[in-house]
């Protein structure tokens, strides 16, 4: 099997629809098949990374627990768009998992160098 580089971009807030879960599931499935997976948080998707979330009040599962499985599945490239953090006044210390923060030029380079980009 030929290995491809897949970049998954999540842009949705963690609650209110199932898009955050869908893209997470797709990335985990790709990682199981030993593909190179990049997982990039942009726009409102950065809210998924905020630590100490509790979704019980809205009868939902907290996304933070799922984020912790990225590394277990071999997804080592967990990335965040710097501008998205800045626009939402979120500091790196507010995030629940270790990430690499990318500038706009690095985001463009990442997507250009990927075989497949899935943007949800």
C-alpha positions in Angstrom: 0.0 0.0 0.0 1.3 3.4 -1.0 1.5 5.8 1.9 -0.1 9.2 1.4 0.0 12.4 3.5 -3.5 13.4 4.5 -4.2 16.7 6.2 -7.5 17.0 8.1 -8.6 20.5 8.9 -11.3 21.0 11.6 -13.0 24.4 11.6 -16.1 23.8 13.7 -16.7 24.5 17.3 -16.8 21.3 19.4 -20.6 21.3 20.1 -23.7 22.1 18.2 -23.2 19.8 15.3 -21.3 16.5 14.6 -18.6 17.9 12.2 -15.9 17.9 14.9 -16.5 14.3 15.7 -16.8 13.3 12.0 -13.4 14.7 11.0 -11.8 13.2 14.2 -13.2 9.8 13.3 -12.0 10.1 9.7 -8.5 11.1 10.8 -8.3 8.2 13.3 -9.5 5.8 10.6 -6.7 7.0 8.2 -4.1 6.6 10.9 -5.2 3.0 11.5 -4.2 2.3 7.8 -0.8 3.7 8.5 -1.1 6.9 6.5 0.8 10.1 7.4 -1.9 12.2 9.1 -1.8 15.9 9.9 -4.6 17.2 12.1 -5.0 21.0 11.8 -7.3 23.2 14.0 -8.4 26.4 12.4 -11.1 29.1 12.9 -13.7 28.0 15.5 -12.1 24.5 15.5 -9.5 25.9 18.0 -12.3 25.9 20.6 -12.1 22.1 20.6 -8.7 22.4 22.2 -9.7 24.4 25.3 -8.9 22.4 28.4 -11.4 21.5 31.2 -14.5 21.4 29.0 -17.6 19.6 30.4 -20.3 18.8 27.9 -22.5 16.9 30.4 -24.8 19.9 30.7 -25.7 19.7 27.0 -26.0 15.9 27.1 -22.9 15.4 24.9 -19.5 13.8 25.2 -16.6 16.1 26.0 -14.3 16.3 23.0 -11.1 16.6 25.0 -11.1 12.9 25.7 -11.1 12.1 22.0 -8.3 14.5 21.4 -6.1 12.5 23.8 -6.4 9.5 21.5 -4.7 11.2 18.5 -1.3 10.3 19.8 -2.4 6.7 20.6 -3.3 6.3 16.9 0.0 7.6 15.8 -1.1 11.1 14.8 1.9 13.1 15.9 1.3 16.2 13.7 -1.4 18.0 15.7 -1.3 21.6 14.5 -3.1 24.9 15.2 -3.4 28.0 13.1 -1.8 30.9 15.0 -4.2 33.5 13.6 -7.2 31.5 14.8 -5.9 31.4 18.3 -5.0 35.1 18.3 -8.4 36.2 16.9 -10.2 34.2 19.7 -7.8 35.4 22.4 -6.7 31.8 23.2 -3.2 31.2 24.6 -1.2 28.1 24.1 -1.5 27.5 27.9 -5.3 27.2 27.5 -5.0 24.1 25.3 -5.6 20.6 26.5 -3.0 18.8 24.4 0.4 19.6 23.0 0.2 21.2 19.6 2.5 22.9 17.1 1.4 26.4 16.3 1.7 27.4 12.6 1.8 30.8 10.9 -0.2 31.3 7.7 2.8 30.6 5.4 3.3 27.2 7.2 -0.4 26.3 6.9 -0.2 27.0 3.1 3.0 24.9 2.9 1.3 22.1 4.8 -1.7 21.9 2.5 0.4 22.2 -0.6 2.7 19.3 0.4 -0.3 17.1 1.4 -1.6 14.5 -1.1 -5.1 14.9 0.3 -6.7 17.7 2.3 -10.0 17.1 4.0 -11.6 20.4 5.2 -14.6 20.2 7.4 
